[in-house]
Amino acid sequence: MQLPEDQLRAGHIPADVYRRLPPGTDVRRVVIVQEAPRSYTGPIVLTLVVVTGSIAVLLVIAFVAQVVAGAAVAVLSATSGLTYTINRAAKRRAVSK
């Protein structure tokens, strides 16, 4: 029994706790309550939820921006004859020999 926790589990009362007991206390009826060790599950899960939520919000904003831009181009081309084309053809470089 090297650690105070081992002493408490074995039912021994440490000297500093024993000195604080009021006179006439039955030592056999003393119960020592220890605080439970801190659990890190809650903060880790909260961090994961916040990160996942942030990513989901950014994806929704990107999707909405794309839909709004497409609708704006469609309305402008239908009403004012304005056209918008995207040239996605790849430019090939000539290989010099």
Summary of the structure (lengths in Angstrom):
residues: 97
radius of gyration: 35.7
end to end distance: 83.0
largest distance: 104.2
contacts: 134
relative contact order: 0.05
helix: 57%
strand: 0%
